[in-house]
């Protein structure tokens, strides 16, 4: 073997002298924060699966919005906007959320964000200090708890009782409010239950919080998807309310990323600062196109989606009755059904087992203890897939009962 040239070391000896690469250690605030159950199950699903867990409507974005987006791209300069959003969109948002209120909302009370998810993050991070309590519904949307954790805020829960079709347990709510409560989160209509809080329930909540410094974050992203009466807003009864919403659902603009927070000027000013350091501003193109969603043509397109969703709900509940014969809660809004599969075991085990039948569902236990024993099923896509998905659930559950 020839000698190594003088002044040179072998690659192996060079590498051995380097410090060992250590495993990345994330910030403590990320400890225990993982992908949501919906994403994990999607990642595990075999090819050809029907996704009944998806919370994304399959409707085409209203034509009036698409036309405006093309015009803006071809004919306008689209640079940064003001952090809080463009004035024409803020005016539309303020007017929209002023409906039913005694006095109109100012545009200074609006911050436009990159989707409602960013608005949720910015609001929670702007209000909660380490040690403050966040009061969340059980069951609830999967993002609330991790964001509270990142803010260092302990979580307490008020019950939406499964035994009472996921209606508010007032005694549970009243007892959960404490001197440490800083933020209460409402989601009506609810993800995952599709149930809305009644006006009487909202009055009760407002009464319990009266005289406190507690803020309410009202997640109203499903506000436009209702099947009887439009849902009421806590903002009608309680001044310290910050509404979070957007156009991902009502205009099927999930990939366009447009949302907002609306509330008293002082907290919204701080939410806007938080938003500035998260993403500067929402897309100029999306903001300009979003104005068209509030036009008569845009509102008519949303109304047409609402009609189709009611038909799809009927398709899903009819298929459940015919193929499964299991209890369920369909709610009065949004686009989810909570299917009771408690006789087959824990909801996560049932969801995992159903992947073998190539159907994706979301275990109710992921949303909280009141969701355990249920699967959240979505009906925001074409009826033929809904029917086929329920048949696959029936096939998978038959296999579970036989094993």
MILUM-139744 format. One record per residue (C-alpha): x, y, z; residue in three letters. Coordinates in pm, 1 decimal, padded with zeros to 6 digits. Layout:
<nodes>
<X:X Y:Y Z:Z type:ALA>
...
</nodes>
This chain:
<nodes>
<X:00000.0 Y:00000.0 Z:00000.0 type:UNK>
<X:00142.7 Y:00337.0 Z:-00095.6 type:UNK>
<X:00211.6 Y:00588.2 Z:00178.4 type:UNK>
<X:-00021.7 Y:00880.9 Z:00226.4 type:UNK>
<X:00127.1 Y:01197.7 Z:00073.9 type:UNK>
<X:00300.1 Y:01419.7 Z:00330.3 type:UNK>
<X:00078.0 Y:01699.9 Z:00453.5 type:UNK>
<X:-00240.5 Y:01510.5 Z:00372.3 type:UNK>
<X:-00462.5 Y:01297.5 Z:00591.8 type:UNK>
<X:-00701.0 Y:01027.1 Z:00479.2 type:UNK>
<X:-01064.0 Y:01120.9 Z:00446.1 type:UNK>
<X:-01153.2 Y:00876.7 Z:00722.6 type:UNK>
<X:-00899.0 Y:01021.1 Z:00966.1 type:UNK>
<X:-01019.2 Y:01372.7 Z:00883.4 type:UNK>
<X:-01381.7 Y:01281.8 Z:00945.5 type:UNK>
<X:-01296.4 Y:01107.2 Z:01270.0 type:UNK>
<X:-01152.7 Y:01429.8 Z:01403.9 type:UNK>
<X:-01472.8 Y:01626.2 Z:01341.2 type:UNK>
<X:-01718.1 Y:01674.0 Z:01629.7 type:UNK>
<X:-02005.6 Y:01427.8 Z:01629.5 type:UNK>
<X:-02326.8 Y:01564.3 Z:01483.5 type:UNK>
<X:-02581.1 Y:01600.4 Z:01760.1 type:UNK>
<X:-02954.2 Y:01545.1 Z:01728.2 type:UNK>
<X:-03149.3 Y:01867.6 Z:01679.5 type:UNK>
<X:-03321.3 Y:01979.7 Z:01997.7 type:UNK>
<X:-03623.3 Y:02202.0 Z:01934.2 type:UNK>
<X:-03725.9 Y:02486.8 Z:02160.6 type:UNK>
<X:-03903.9 Y:02380.1 Z:02476.6 type:UNK>
<X:-04226.3 Y:02537.6 Z:02349.9 type:UNK>
<X:-04235.5 Y:02269.6 Z:02077.8 type:UNK>
<X:-04209.9 Y:01981.7 Z:02324.9 type:UNK>
<X:-04492.8 Y:01740.5 Z:02259.3 type:UNK>
<X:-04625.7 Y:01941.2 Z:01961.7 type:UNK>
<X:-04691.0 Y:01698.6 Z:01675.9 type:UNK>
<X:-04877.7 Y:01676.7 Z:01349.1 type:UNK>
<X:-05254.0 Y:01669.8 Z:01386.7 type:UNK>
<X:-05444.0 Y:01341.2 Z:01372.9 type:UNK>
<X:-05593.8 Y:01435.4 Z:01035.9 type:UNK>
<X:-05248.0 Y:01475.3 Z:00879.8 type:UNK>
<X:-05104.9 Y:01163.5 Z:01043.7 type:UNK>
<X:-05387.1 Y:00942.9 Z:00918.2 type:UNK>
<X:-05359.8 Y:01092.2 Z:00570.0 type:UNK>
<X:-04986.8 Y:01011.2 Z:00568.9 type:UNK>
<X:-05057.7 Y:00649.2 Z:00670.4 type:UNK>
<X:-05340.6 Y:00589.1 Z:00424.1 type:UNK>
<X:-05282.7 Y:00347.9 Z:00134.8 type:UNK>
<X:-05316.4 Y:00461.9 Z:-00224.5 type:UNK>
<X:-05673.1 Y:00481.7 Z:-00350.0 type:UNK>
<X:-05821.2 Y:00569.4 Z:-00010.7 type:UNK>
<X:-06138.0 Y:00776.3 Z:00013.1 type:UNK>
<X:-06077.8 Y:01065.9 Z:00250.1 type:UNK>
<X:-06383.4 Y:01114.4 Z:00469.6 type:UNK>
<X:-06161.3 Y:01301.2 Z:00713.9 type:UNK>
<X:-06092.4 Y:01595.2 Z:00486.2 type:UNK>
<X:-06220.5 Y:01934.8 Z:00601.8 type:UNK>
<X:-06172.8 Y:02102.0 Z:00264.8 type:UNK>
<X:-06471.0 Y:02175.1 Z:00040.2 type:UNK>
<X:-06438.1 Y:02061.2 Z:-00320.1 type:UNK>
<X:-06637.6 Y:02351.8 Z:-00465.0 type:UNK>
<X:-06482.0 Y:02570.6 Z:-00732.9 type:UNK>
<X:-06392.4 Y:02919.2 Z:-00610.6 type:UNK>
<X:-06672.4 Y:03157.6 Z:-00719.4 type:UNK>
<X:-06623.5 Y:03280.7 Z:-01073.3 type:UNK>
<X:-06646.9 Y:03644.4 Z:-00968.3 type:UNK>
<X:-06344.9 Y:03592.8 Z:-00741.2 type:UNK>
<X:-06144.5 Y:03410.8 Z:-01009.0 type:UNK>
<X:-06219.5 Y:03682.1 Z:-01266.8 type:UNK>
<X:-06103.9 Y:03951.2 Z:-01027.8 type:UNK>
<X:-05784.1 Y:03760.6 Z:-00946.7 type:UNK>
<X:-05697.1 Y:03736.0 Z:-01318.6 type:UNK>
<X:-05767.3 Y:04106.7 Z:-01368.5 type:UNK>
<X:-05550.6 Y:04200.2 Z:-01070.6 type:UNK>
<X:-05261.3 Y:03977.3 Z:-01182.3 type:UNK>
<X:-05265.3 Y:04109.4 Z:-01538.8 type:UNK>
<X:-05344.7 Y:04474.3 Z:-01474.1 type:UNK>
<X:-05213.3 Y:04585.6 Z:-01135.1 type:UNK>
<X:-04893.4 Y:04612.1 Z:-00938.2 type:UNK>
<X:-04911.8 Y:04372.0 Z:-00643.2 type:UNK>
<X:-04654.8 Y:04455.5 Z:-00381.0 type:UNK>
<X:-04672.1 Y:04455.0 Z:-00005.5 type:UNK>
<X:-04991.9 Y:04588.6 Z:00146.6 type:UNK>
<X:-05047.4 Y:04749.4 Z:00484.8 type:UNK>
<X:-04990.4 Y:04490.6 Z:00759.6 type:UNK>
<X:-05358.5 Y:04493.3 Z:00854.7 type:UNK>
<X:-05480.2 Y:04457.7 Z:00495.2 type:UNK>
<X:-05615.6 Y:04670.1 Z:00212.0 type:UNK>
<X:-05889.6 Y:04919.3 Z:00294.4 type:UNK>
<X:-06156.0 Y:04787.1 Z:00049.1 type:UNK>
<X:-06135.5 Y:04434.7 Z:00198.5 type:UNK>
<X:-06133.4 Y:04560.7 Z:00557.0 type:UNK>
<X:-06444.7 Y:04766.0 Z:00480.1 type:UNK>
<X:-06624.4 Y:04457.0 Z:00349.4 type:UNK>
<X:-06518.5 Y:04247.6 Z:00649.6 type:UNK>
<X:-06622.5 Y:04517.9 Z:00896.4 type:UNK>
<X:-06963.1 Y:04554.4 Z:00729.8 type:UNK>
<X:-07013.3 Y:04176.7 Z:00722.9 type:UNK>
<X:-06948.6 Y:04136.9 Z:01095.5 type:UNK>
<X:-07152.8 Y:04446.9 Z:01180.2 type:UNK>
<X:-07469.9 Y:04267.1 Z:01074.0 type:UNK>
<X:-07687.7 Y:04225.3 Z:01383.4 type:UNK>
<X:-07483.2 Y:04464.5 Z:01597.8 type:UNK>
<X:-07611.7 Y:04787.3 Z:01748.4 type:UNK>
<X:-07317.7 Y:04991.1 Z:01614.8 type:UNK>
<X:-07097.9 Y:04931.5 Z:01308.7 type:UNK>
<X:-06745.7 Y:04790.3 Z:01336.3 type:UNK>
<X:-06459.1 Y:05019.0 Z:01233.5 type:UNK>
<X:-06194.8 Y:04908.8 Z:00984.7 type:UNK>
<X:-05944.6 Y:04979.1 Z:01265.7 type:UNK>
<X:-06093.0 Y:04670.2 Z:01430.4 type:UNK>
<X:-05989.6 Y:04440.4 Z:01140.9 type:UNK>
<X:-05662.6 Y:04258.1 Z:01070.8 type:UNK>
<X:-05641.6 Y:04050.5 Z:00750.8 type:UNK>
<X:-05423.9 Y:03739.5 Z:00780.6 type:UNK>
<X:-05297.8 Y:03445.4 Z:00579.0 type:UNK>
<X:-05595.8 Y:03225.6 Z:00654.4 type:UNK>
<X:-05799.9 Y:03191.0 Z:00972.6 type:UNK>
<X:-05531.3 Y:02961.1 Z:01116.6 type:UNK>
<X:-05282.4 Y:03247.2 Z:01129.9 type:UNK>
<X:-05548.8 Y:03468.4 Z:01287.5 type:UNK>
<X:-05604.6 Y:03204.9 Z:01558.7 type:UNK>
<X:-05230.4 Y:03188.9 Z:01625.7 type:UNK>
<X:-05186.7 Y:03566.6 Z:01631.6 type:UNK>
<X:-05485.5 Y:03621.9 Z:01861.7 type:UNK>
<X:-05386.3 Y:03352.8 Z:02109.2 type:UNK>
<X:-05020.9 Y:03456.6 Z:02116.6 type:UNK>
<X:-05119.0 Y:03821.8 Z:02161.7 type:UNK>
<X:-05346.2 Y:03754.6 Z:02459.8 type:UNK>
<X:-05200.9 Y:03460.6 Z:02652.8 type:UNK>
<X:-04906.4 Y:03487.6 Z:02890.0 type:UNK>
<X:-04733.5 Y:03186.0 Z:03043.0 type:UNK>
<X:-04952.7 Y:03071.8 Z:03331.0 type:UNK>
<X:-05274.6 Y:03226.1 Z:03194.5 type:UNK>
<X:-05554.7 Y:02976.0 Z:03148.4 type:UNK>
<X:-05716.4 Y:02916.5 Z:02810.6 type:UNK>
<X:-06067.4 Y:02773.6 Z:02833.3 type:UNK>
<X:-06141.7 Y:02545.9 Z:02537.1 type:UNK>
<X:-06443.2 Y:02340.7 Z:02430.2 type:UNK>
<X:-06433.9 Y:01962.1 Z:02457.3 type:UNK>
<X:-06440.2 Y:01843.4 Z:02181.5 type:UNK>
<X:-06262.5 Y:02115.3 Z:01983.7 type:UNK>
<X:-06063.3 Y:02199.5 Z:01672.2 type:UNK>
<X:-05718.6 Y:02043.6 Z:01686.2 type:UNK>
<X:-05514.5 Y:02367.2 Z:01663.3 type:UNK>
<X:-05630.8 Y:02538.5 Z:01982.2 type:UNK>
<X:-05454.0 Y:02317.5 Z:02235.2 type:UNK>
<X:-05108.1 Y:02314.4 Z:02067.5 type:UNK>
<X:-05109.3 Y:02693.4 Z:02025.8 type:UNK>
<X:-05204.4 Y:02738.5 Z:02391.6 type:UNK>
<X:-04917.2 Y:02505.3 Z:02479.4 type:UNK>
<X:-04675.2 Y:02713.2 Z:02270.7 type:UNK>
<X:-04796.0 Y:03024.4 Z:02454.9 type:UNK>
<X:-04725.3 Y:02852.4 Z:02787.3 type:UNK>
<X:-05092.4 Y:02870.1 Z:02883.2 type:UNK>
<X:-05251.7 Y:02580.4 Z:03074.1 type:UNK>
<X:-05576.2 Y:02457.5 Z:02919.3 type:UNK>
<X:-05905.6 Y:02394.9 Z:03092.8 type:UNK>
<X:-06210.2 Y:02254.7 Z:02916.4 type:UNK>
<X:-06584.3 Y:02306.0 Z:02921.9 type:UNK>
<X:-06797.7 Y:02020.0 Z:02800.1 type:UNK>
<X:-07007.9 Y:01989.1 Z:02486.8 type:UNK>
<X:-07173.1 Y:01671.6 Z:02607.5 type:UNK>
<X:-07185.4 Y:01381.7 Z:02362.0 type:UNK>
<X:-07473.5 Y:01239.1 Z:02565.8 type:UNK>
<X:-07669.5 Y:01555.9 Z:02483.7 type:UNK>
<X:-07579.3 Y:01569.1 Z:02114.2 type:UNK>
<X:-07275.3 Y:01788.1 Z:02184.0 type:UNK>
<X:-07469.9 Y:02074.9 Z:02335.2 type:UNK>
<X:-07314.6 Y:02314.3 Z:02587.5 type:UNK>
<X:-07302.9 Y:02194.5 Z:02946.7 type:UNK>
<X:-07361.3 Y:02528.3 Z:03120.9 type:UNK>
<X:-07261.3 Y:02401.1 Z:03463.3 type:UNK>
<X:-06932.7 Y:02276.1 Z:03318.4 type:UNK>
<X:-06866.9 Y:02614.5 Z:03156.1 type:UNK>
<X:-06951.7 Y:02817.6 Z:03463.9 type:UNK>
<X:-06733.2 Y:02599.1 Z:03684.5 type:UNK>
<X:-06435.2 Y:02609.6 Z:03449.4 type:UNK>
<X:-06403.1 Y:02989.4 Z:03451.8 type:UNK>
<X:-06150.5 Y:03098.8 Z:03714.5 type:UNK>
<X:-05945.3 Y:03399.8 Z:03822.0 type:UNK>
<X:-05665.6 Y:03273.1 Z:03597.0 type:UNK>
<X:-05884.0 Y:03248.6 Z:03284.8 type:UNK>
<X:-05756.7 Y:03492.3 Z:03022.3 type:UNK>
<X:-05914.8 Y:03359.4 Z:02702.4 type:UNK>
<X:-06228.3 Y:03159.7 Z:02623.8 type:UNK>
<X:-06255.3 Y:02995.0 Z:02281.7 type:UNK>
<X:-06589.6 Y:02934.4 Z:02111.7 type:UNK>
<X:-06632.6 Y:02760.4 Z:01777.2 type:UNK>
<X:-06982.9 Y:02780.7 Z:01633.5 type:UNK>
<X:-07073.5 Y:02594.3 Z:01418.2 type:UNK>
<X:-06823.1 Y:02352.1 Z:01562.8 type:UNK>
<X:-06543.8 Y:02150.6 Z:01416.3 type:UNK>
<X:-06577.7 Y:01854.4 Z:01480.1 type:UNK>
<X:-06947.2 Y:01836.4 Z:01577.7 type:UNK>
<X:-07114.1 Y:02073.9 Z:01327.9 type:UNK>
<X:-07335.7 Y:02192.9 Z:01616.0 type:UNK>
<X:-07399.0 Y:02562.2 Z:01683.3 type:UNK>
<X:-07430.0 Y:02741.5 Z:02015.7 type:UNK>
<X:-07781.8 Y:02874.0 Z:02067.3 type:UNK>
<X:-07858.5 Y:03238.7 Z:02140.4 type:UNK>
<X:-07955.6 Y:03140.3 Z:02493.7 type:UNK>
<X:-07623.1 Y:02963.1 Z:02540.4 type:UNK>
<X:-07434.3 Y:03267.2 Z:02412.8 type:UNK>
<X:-07627.0 Y:03494.2 Z:02648.2 type:UNK>
<X:-07541.4 Y:03257.1 Z:02933.8 type:UNK>
<X:-07170.5 Y:03266.7 Z:02841.3 type:UNK>
<X:-07174.9 Y:03645.6 Z:02817.0 type:UNK>
<X:-07346.8 Y:03666.8 Z:03154.9 type:UNK>
<X:-07088.7 Y:03440.9 Z:03318.3 type:UNK>
<X:-06802.4 Y:03650.5 Z:03178.4 type:UNK>
<X:-06961.6 Y:03990.6 Z:03251.8 type:UNK>
<X:-06744.8 Y:04211.7 Z:03470.4 type:UNK>
<X:-06423.9 Y:04017.9 Z:03397.6 type:UNK>
<X:-06121.7 Y:04100.2 Z:03182.4 type:UNK>
<X:-06158.9 Y:03772.8 Z:02993.9 type:UNK>
<X:-06155.4 Y:03786.5 Z:02615.0 type:UNK>
<X:-06348.0 Y:03551.3 Z:02390.0 type:UNK>
<X:-06202.8 Y:03426.7 Z:02063.8 type:UNK>
<X:-06499.7 Y:03325.8 Z:01848.7 type:UNK>
<X:-06395.9 Y:03097.9 Z:01562.9 type:UNK>
<X:-06673.0 Y:03156.0 Z:01308.4 type:UNK>
<X:-06509.1 Y:03003.8 Z:01001.0 type:UNK>
<X:-06821.8 Y:02789.2 Z:00935.9 type:UNK>
<X:-07067.0 Y:03074.0 Z:00991.6 type:UNK>
<X:-07205.7 Y:03064.1 Z:00635.5 type:UNK>
<X:-07273.1 Y:02689.6 Z:00636.4 type:UNK>
<X:-07600.7 Y:02639.4 Z:00822.8 type:UNK>
<X:-07916.5 Y:02447.4 Z:00738.5 type:UNK>
<X:-08187.7 Y:02620.1 Z:00939.2 type:UNK>
<X:-08134.7 Y:02959.2 Z:01100.7 type:UNK>
<X:-07802.0 Y:03145.7 Z:01063.7 type:UNK>
<X:-07592.0 Y:03094.8 Z:01377.7 type:UNK>
<X:-07575.1 Y:03377.6 Z:01628.9 type:UNK>
<X:-07245.1 Y:03538.9 Z:01730.4 type:UNK>
<X:-07120.7 Y:03596.8 Z:02083.6 type:UNK>
<X:-07021.6 Y:03945.7 Z:01962.6 type:UNK>
<X:-07391.2 Y:04038.9 Z:01985.2 type:UNK>
<X:-07378.6 Y:03984.4 Z:02361.5 type:UNK>
<X:-07018.4 Y:04035.9 Z:02478.0 type:UNK>
<X:-06793.1 Y:04330.3 Z:02388.3 type:UNK>
<X:-06457.9 Y:04163.8 Z:02460.1 type:UNK>
<X:-06496.7 Y:03934.2 Z:02159.8 type:UNK>
<X:-06243.8 Y:03877.3 Z:01883.4 type:UNK>
<X:-06394.4 Y:03698.9 Z:01584.3 type:UNK>
<X:-06171.7 Y:03480.3 Z:01369.8 type:UNK>
<X:-06295.5 Y:03386.8 Z:01024.6 type:UNK>
<X:-06203.3 Y:03375.8 Z:00656.8 type:UNK>
<X:-06302.9 Y:03258.0 Z:00310.1 type:UNK>
<X:-06152.1 Y:02908.8 Z:00308.3 type:UNK>
<X:-06490.1 Y:02749.0 Z:00368.1 type:UNK>
<X:-06754.9 Y:02996.1 Z:00249.0 type:UNK>
<X:-06576.8 Y:03069.8 Z:-00081.2 type:UNK>
<X:-06378.8 Y:02742.5 Z:-00101.4 type:UNK>
<X:-06056.3 Y:02948.3 Z:-00101.8 type:UNK>
<X:-05846.4 Y:02713.0 Z:00113.4 type:UNK>
<X:-05531.7 Y:02745.7 Z:-00098.0 type:UNK>
<X:-05566.8 Y:03121.8 Z:-00139.4 type:UNK>
<X:-05496.0 Y:03178.9 Z:00232.6 type:UNK>
<X:-05722.2 Y:03463.0 Z:00340.6 type:UNK>
<X:-05859.0 Y:03511.1 Z:00688.7 type:UNK>
<X:-05902.4 Y:03782.3 Z:00948.7 type:UNK>
<X:-05947.4 Y:03881.4 Z:01309.7 type:UNK>
<X:-06213.9 Y:04136.2 Z:01408.1 type:UNK>
<X:-06250.9 Y:04283.2 Z:01755.1 type:UNK>
<X:-06189.2 Y:04579.8 Z:01984.7 type:UNK>
<X:-05926.7 Y:04815.9 Z:01845.8 type:UNK>
<X:-05668.9 Y:04777.5 Z:02124.4 type:UNK>
<X:-05623.5 Y:04397.8 Z:02104.8 type:UNK>
<X:-05647.0 Y:04405.4 Z:01723.9 type:UNK>
<X:-05359.9 Y:04655.4 Z:01717.7 type:UNK>
<X:-05144.5 Y:04399.6 Z:01901.3 type:UNK>
<X:-05271.4 Y:04114.9 Z:01681.7 type:UNK>
<X:-05160.3 Y:04320.3 Z:01380.6 type:UNK>
<X:-04810.2 Y:04359.0 Z:01525.5 type:UNK>
<X:-04792.9 Y:03983.0 Z:01583.4 type:UNK>
<X:-04914.9 Y:03927.0 Z:01226.0 type:UNK>
<X:-04647.3 Y:04165.1 Z:01094.7 type:UNK>
<X:-04371.3 Y:03952.9 Z:01241.8 type:UNK>
<X:-04529.9 Y:03626.2 Z:01127.6 type:UNK>
<X:-04590.4 Y:03710.6 Z:00762.7 type:UNK>
<X:-04589.2 Y:04089.9 Z:00701.5 type:UNK>
<X:-04917.9 Y:04085.1 Z:00513.1 type:UNK>
<X:-05158.2 Y:03860.4 Z:00328.3 type:UNK>
<X:-05113.3 Y:03822.3 Z:-00047.7 type:UNK>
<X:-05207.5 Y:04142.0 Z:-00229.2 type:UNK>
<X:-05362.0 Y:03939.6 Z:-00511.9 type:UNK>
<X:-05573.8 Y:03729.3 Z:-00276.7 type:UNK>
<X:-05686.2 Y:04033.6 Z:-00078.4 type:UNK>
<X:-05800.7 Y:04220.4 Z:-00389.4 type:UNK>
<X:-05979.4 Y:03914.9 Z:-00528.8 type:UNK>
<X:-06140.3 Y:03844.2 Z:-00190.9 type:UNK>
<X:-06331.2 Y:04171.9 Z:-00206.5 type:UNK>
<X:-06538.4 Y:04014.8 Z:-00484.7 type:UNK>
<X:-06647.9 Y:03732.7 Z:-00251.3 type:UNK>
<X:-06862.2 Y:03988.7 Z:-00066.5 type:UNK>
<X:-07041.9 Y:04098.9 Z:-00384.9 type:UNK>
<X:-07395.7 Y:03984.4 Z:-00462.1 type:UNK>
<X:-07254.4 Y:03728.2 Z:-00705.1 type:UNK>
<X:-07010.2 Y:03603.0 Z:-00444.9 type:UNK>
<X:-07275.7 Y:03572.6 Z:-00174.1 type:UNK>
<X:-07503.5 Y:03387.5 Z:-00416.9 type:UNK>
<X:-07223.9 Y:03138.2 Z:-00485.7 type:UNK>
<X:-07192.3 Y:03074.1 Z:-00111.1 type:UNK>
<X:-07568.5 Y:03023.9 Z:-00084.3 type:UNK>
<X:-07549.1 Y:02766.2 Z:-00364.6 type:UNK>
<X:-07273.9 Y:02580.4 Z:-00175.5 type:UNK>
<X:-07497.8 Y:02576.3 Z:00130.7 type:UNK>
<X:-07776.7 Y:02409.5 Z:-00066.4 type:UNK>
<X:-07539.1 Y:02145.0 Z:-00200.8 type:UNK>
<X:-07396.7 Y:02075.9 Z:00143.1 type:UNK>
<X:-07743.1 Y:02011.4 Z:00281.7 type:UNK>
<X:-07801.5 Y:01762.1 Z:-00000.6 type:UNK>
<X:-07467.5 Y:01595.5 Z:00072.5 type:UNK>
<X:-07552.0 Y:01575.6 Z:00442.6 type:UNK>
<X:-07869.6 Y:01392.6 Z:00346.4 type:UNK>
<X:-07664.7 Y:01156.9 Z:00126.8 type:UNK>
<X:-07426.6 Y:01077.3 Z:00412.2 type:UNK>
<X:-07690.2 Y:01030.7 Z:00682.0 type:UNK>
<X:-07898.7 Y:00818.0 Z:00443.5 type:UNK>
<X:-07597.0 Y:00598.7 Z:00367.0 type:UNK>
<X:-07517.9 Y:00564.0 Z:00738.6 type:UNK>
<X:-07876.4 Y:00458.7 Z:00811.5 type:UNK>
<X:-07876.2 Y:00210.9 Z:00524.4 type:UNK>
<X:-07525.3 Y:00064.0 Z:00545.7 type:UNK>
<X:-07431.3 Y:00097.9 Z:00913.3 type:UNK>
<X:-07738.2 Y:00147.3 Z:01128.5 type:UNK>
<X:-07522.9 Y:00328.9 Z:01387.0 type:UNK>
<X:-07611.4 Y:00638.5 Z:01593.7 type:UNK>
<X:-07468.7 Y:00971.9 Z:01478.5 type:UNK>
<X:-07492.6 Y:01347.1 Z:01528.5 type:UNK>
<X:-07522.2 Y:01552.2 Z:01208.8 type:UNK>
<X:-07544.0 Y:01900.8 Z:01361.9 type:UNK>
<X:-07701.6 Y:02212.0 Z:01211.8 type:UNK>
<X:-07405.3 Y:02357.4 Z:01022.4 type:UNK>
<X:-07052.1 Y:02306.0 Z:00885.8 type:UNK>
<X:-07011.4 Y:01969.4 Z:00705.7 type:UNK>
<X:-06931.0 Y:01696.4 Z:00954.8 type:UNK>
<X:-07108.9 Y:01397.5 Z:01102.8 type:UNK>
<X:-06999.9 Y:01242.6 Z:01432.3 type:UNK>
<X:-07050.4 Y:00867.2 Z:01391.8 type:UNK>
<X:-07081.1 Y:00660.4 Z:01710.4 type:UNK>
<X:-06850.6 Y:00358.1 Z:01678.8 type:UNK>
<X:-06802.8 Y:00303.5 Z:02052.0 type:UNK>
<X:-06917.0 Y:-00059.9 Z:02026.7 type:UNK>
<X:-06608.1 Y:-00133.6 Z:01815.4 type:UNK>
<X:-06348.2 Y:00005.1 Z:02056.5 type:UNK>
<X:-06142.6 Y:00321.1 Z:02092.8 type:UNK>
<X:-06188.7 Y:00572.0 Z:01812.5 type:UNK>
<X:-05819.7 Y:00578.4 Z:01718.1 type:UNK>
<X:-05809.0 Y:00199.1 Z:01689.0 type:UNK>
<X:-06121.0 Y:00202.8 Z:01471.4 type:UNK>
<X:-05977.6 Y:00474.9 Z:01244.8 type:UNK>
<X:-05652.7 Y:00283.7 Z:01206.0 type:UNK>
<X:-05839.5 Y:-00039.1 Z:01128.5 type:UNK>
<X:-06050.6 Y:00135.1 Z:00863.1 type:UNK>
<X:-05737.6 Y:00234.1 Z:00672.9 type:UNK>
<X:-05718.9 Y:-00132.2 Z:00573.1 type:UNK>
<X:-06049.5 Y:-00076.0 Z:00390.5 type:UNK>
<X:-05899.5 Y:00231.0 Z:00223.5 type:UNK>
<X:-06112.3 Y:00491.8 Z:00394.4 type:UNK>
<X:-05976.1 Y:00780.2 Z:00602.8 type:UNK>
<X:-06169.6 Y:00900.2 Z:00906.6 type:UNK>
<X:-06069.6 Y:01112.0 Z:01206.5 type:UNK>
<X:-06092.5 Y:00959.8 Z:01555.6 type:UNK>
<X:-06320.0 Y:01164.2 Z:01779.7 type:UNK>
<X:-06084.9 Y:01113.4 Z:02072.0 type:UNK>
<X:-05833.1 Y:01341.3 Z:01898.6 type:UNK>
<X:-06071.8 Y:01632.5 Z:01958.1 type:UNK>
<X:-06121.0 Y:01566.2 Z:02328.5 type:UNK>
<X:-06265.9 Y:01321.4 Z:02577.4 type:UNK>
<X:-06625.5 Y:01397.2 Z:02471.8 type:UNK>
<X:-06537.2 Y:01292.0 Z:02117.9 type:UNK>
<X:-06410.9 Y:00949.4 Z:02222.2 type:UNK>
<X:-06613.8 Y:00667.3 Z:02071.8 type:UNK>
<X:-06694.8 Y:00871.7 Z:01760.5 type:UNK>
<X:-06544.2 Y:00919.6 Z:01416.6 type:UNK>
<X:-06560.9 Y:01258.0 Z:01246.4 type:UNK>
<X:-06676.9 Y:01215.0 Z:00888.2 type:UNK>
<X:-06680.6 Y:01494.0 Z:00632.0 type:UNK>
<X:-06933.9 Y:01530.3 Z:00350.9 type:UNK>
<X:-06780.5 Y:01829.1 Z:00168.6 type:UNK>
<X:-06724.1 Y:01642.4 Z:-00157.8 type:UNK>
<X:-06922.8 Y:01468.3 Z:-00428.7 type:UNK>
<X:-07206.2 Y:01233.1 Z:-00324.6 type:UNK>
<X:-07069.2 Y:00927.7 Z:-00509.4 type:UNK>
<X:-06753.9 Y:00935.6 Z:-00295.2 type:UNK>
<X:-06960.4 Y:00980.2 Z:00019.3 type:UNK>
<X:-07166.3 Y:00671.9 Z:-00064.1 type:UNK>
<X:-06856.9 Y:00466.3 Z:-00147.5 type:UNK>
<X:-06676.8 Y:00582.8 Z:00165.1 type:UNK>
<X:-06963.5 Y:00473.4 Z:00391.3 type:UNK>
<X:-06971.2 Y:00133.5 Z:00218.3 type:UNK>
<X:-06600.3 Y:00093.7 Z:00290.3 type:UNK>
<X:-06661.3 Y:00180.8 Z:00655.4 type:UNK>
<X:-06932.9 Y:-00084.4 Z:00666.8 type:UNK>
<X:-06693.4 Y:-00337.8 Z:00515.8 type:UNK>
<X:-06418.7 Y:-00247.2 Z:00762.8 type:UNK>
<X:-06647.0 Y:-00258.9 Z:01066.5 type:UNK>
<X:-06780.4 Y:-00599.5 Z:00963.4 type:UNK>
<X:-06421.4 Y:-00717.9 Z:00957.1 type:UNK>
<X:-06364.9 Y:-00572.7 Z:01305.8 type:UNK>
<X:-06669.5 Y:-00749.7 Z:01451.1 type:UNK>
<X:-06562.0 Y:-01080.1 Z:01296.0 type:UNK>
<X:-06202.6 Y:-01063.8 Z:01421.2 type:UNK>
</nodes>
